[in-house]
Amino acid sequence: MSKTGTTLVKRGMAQMQKGGVIMDVVNVEQAKIAENAGAVAVMALERVPSDIRAAGGVARMSDPAMVEAIMDAVTIPVMAKARIGHIAEARILESIGVDYIDESEVLTPADDTYHINKNEFQVPFVCGCRDLGEALRRIDEGATMLRTKGEPGTGNIVEAVRHMEKVNEQITQVKAANHNQLVMFARNLKAPYELVKEVHDSGKLPVVNFAAGGVATPADAALMMNLGADGIFVGSGIFHSENPAKFAKAIVTATAHPTDYALIAEISKNLGSPMKGIEISTLSAEQKMANRGI
Amino acid sequence: MVIGVLALQGAVSEHVNMLSQCGVRAKLIKEPADLQDIEGIIIPGGESTTIYKLLVREQLLQPLKNLIQNNFPVFGTCAGLVLLAQQESLGGLNGEVKRNGFGRQRESFESLIDVEGFTEPFHGVFIRAPYLKEVSSDVKVLATLVDGRIVAAQQKNVLVTAFHPELTMDNRFHELFVKQMIVTSEFVDN
């Protein structure tokens, strides 16, 4: 008997993306540039995060016709975003056959109490996290891949660094904890004890954790890989740079060779300007996407 | 014994763990110089288009291709199978491969499969998996699905599976590769 939609094939799909770069694309042409540059997957959406930020208003799931056009144009996996808690958007994306759904804080949340119960879906989900508590709550809901939230659309890596370091620091603490401390960790992290115990026993998260939210250069990608990211999401960083095809290729190479600094120096030469960034302290609490869906 | 694991992209650490269960040390292969002092190589699961592009970019494609043609033992899973069955890529396995042969991620599945030479069935994990449509007469088919699609095969020094033994706790394919194919290898470094 064969079984589809199992935890193993959902988590396994994300494991196959390790060491790779997943790129935001808004049309077929960009999807092909991403595939040619060596992206392991593309995220199909109508506007990249920095444009969502600039446009304001409510950001929703993309037009399914646009997502399907991209699915037809490339052979690599295609991901798409649903609003936090928006079960219907997720079911629609599942029905057209996207390979992964990002339940994403980049879009305007649809439910301020519950995330989607991702265990009920055949399609796998990736979710953002800022700390181990968020990571384990999302896994409990059925997320089979994680990413840092970072601060999307800013081209500023500092928040992604903070979130990756926080998760890893808490894993180290959980690993070293005794039984009583694990019970306290579960309480303080607002996470199920069983998952805290699993992290304690294995010394790692049960799913892969990518970096996202602020990656703009090959050096940013290398930094995040060195901090322990399993792979990289790039949102606005590629197609808002001066030379998208070159940036895309250079970020792929830096992600595959994150400690080969001579190589990264070589590919970083004369790349042109990266996306214009935003200093995080200029954002108000309401403007920070990372505060959504915690 | 040291076996290389191609480490440009994909499920690399899973293969390293499997090899260590077999008592073998793994060496990560990222550039041509890394190909020294290994007795076999694993091409892991991942995105075959990405791995192919990186093989070309790192100038690893031709040296690896030459090794494989000279009987160097190689084991490819999923994306690895695709690269080994495409003659313009690594080559080494004479057959016709169908990429994403079962469809998209929603068609990814787990199934118990019978494997030639294994007494117990193997837990096959197929993720956007390829399959072999047909293979030439010098290829030994190790496993087929009920509908006849070929999902594991061996041709002399080349072992391939369309599924991911590295995602299970079962190291029989890795044992087969290490204990039979490498130990009896006819590879001569010239």
Chai-1 contact restraints between the chains, C-beta under 6 A:
chainA,res_idxA,chainB,res_idxB,connection_type,confidence,min_distance_angstrom,max_distance_angstrom,comment,restraint_id
A,S2,B,F109,contact,1.0,0.0,6.0,A-B,restraint_1
A,S2,B,S111,contact,1.0,0.0,6.0,A-B,restraint_2
A,K3,B,E110,contact,1.0,0.0,6.0,A-B,restraint_3
A,T4,B,F109,contact,1.0,0.0,6.0,A-B,restraint_4
A,T6,B,E110,contact,1.0,0.0,6.0,A-B,restraint_5
A,L8,B,V125,contact,1.0,0.0,6.0,A-B,restraint_6
A,V9,B,S108,contact,1.0,0.0,6.0,A-B,restraint_7
A,V9,B,I127,contact,1.0,0.0,6.0,A-B,restraint_8
A,G12,B,V125,contact,1.0,0.0,6.0,A-B,restraint_9
A,G12,B,I127,contact,1.0,0.0,6.0,A-B,restraint_10
A,G12,B,L167,contact,1.0,0.0,6.0,A-B,restraint_11
A,M13,B,Q105,contact,1.0,0.0,6.0,A-B,restraint_12
A,M13,B,I127,contact,1.0,0.0,6.0,A-B,restraint_13
A,Q15,B,A11,contact,1.0,0.0,6.0,A-B,restraint_14
A,M16,B,G10,contact,1.0,0.0,6.0,A-B,restraint_15
A,M16,B,A11,contact,1.0,0.0,6.0,A-B,restraint_16
A,M16,B,G45,contact,1.0,0.0,6.0,A-B,restraint_17
A,M16,B,G46,contact,1.0,0.0,6.0,A-B,restraint_18
A,M16,B,I127,contact,1.0,0.0,6.0,A-B,restraint_19
A,G19,B,Q9,contact,1.0,0.0,6.0,A-B,restraint_20
A,G20,B,Q9,contact,1.0,0.0,6.0,A-B,restraint_21
A,G20,B,T50,contact,1.0,0.0,6.0,A-B,restraint_22
A,G38,B,T50,contact,1.0,0.0,6.0,A-B,restraint_23
A,G38,B,K53,contact,1.0,0.0,6.0,A-B,restraint_24
A,V40,B,E47,contact,1.0,0.0,6.0,A-B,restraint_25
A,V40,B,T50,contact,1.0,0.0,6.0,A-B,restraint_26
A,I76,B,E47,contact,1.0,0.0,6.0,A-B,restraint_27
A,G97,B,R104,contact,1.0,0.0,6.0,A-B,restraint_28
A,G97,B,R106,contact,1.0,0.0,6.0,A-B,restraint_29
A,D99,B,R104,contact,1.0,0.0,6.0,A-B,restraint_30
A,D99,B,Q105,contact,1.0,0.0,6.0,A-B,restraint_31
A,Q122,B,R106,contact,1.0,0.0,6.0,A-B,restraint_32
A,V123,B,R106,contact,1.0,0.0,6.0,A-B,restraint_33
A,A256,B,L8,contact,1.0,0.0,6.0,A-B,restraint_34
A,A256,B,L54,contact,1.0,0.0,6.0,A-B,restraint_35
